[in-house]
Amino acid sequence: MMQEIIDIPWALIAPVLVIQFILMVVALIDLLKIHATRGPKWLWLVIIVVISLFGPIAYFIGGRKQS
C-alpha cells in the first residue's frame, strides 16, 4: 500500500489538485456574492463541491445569470 502511494507521479497530479482547489474556492466565493443564478443556489453549491474539477467550470459557464 505504501509503495503504491510512493509510486504516484505527484509532479503531474499536484498541479491538477491545486487548480481544482483554486477553482472550487473562487466558484464558492462567487456563488456567495452573486444575487441571481440559473437554478437554486444550494444545487450549485452541491455541484461545485461534489463534481470536483468540472463542477466549478459548469457553474461559471451555465450557472451565473448575467445581468
PyMOL commands that set and color helices and strands:
alter all, ss='L'
color gray80, all
select helices_A, chain A and resi 2-6+10-33+41-50+54-63
alter helices_A, ss='H'
color red, helices_A
deselect
rebuild
show_as cartoon
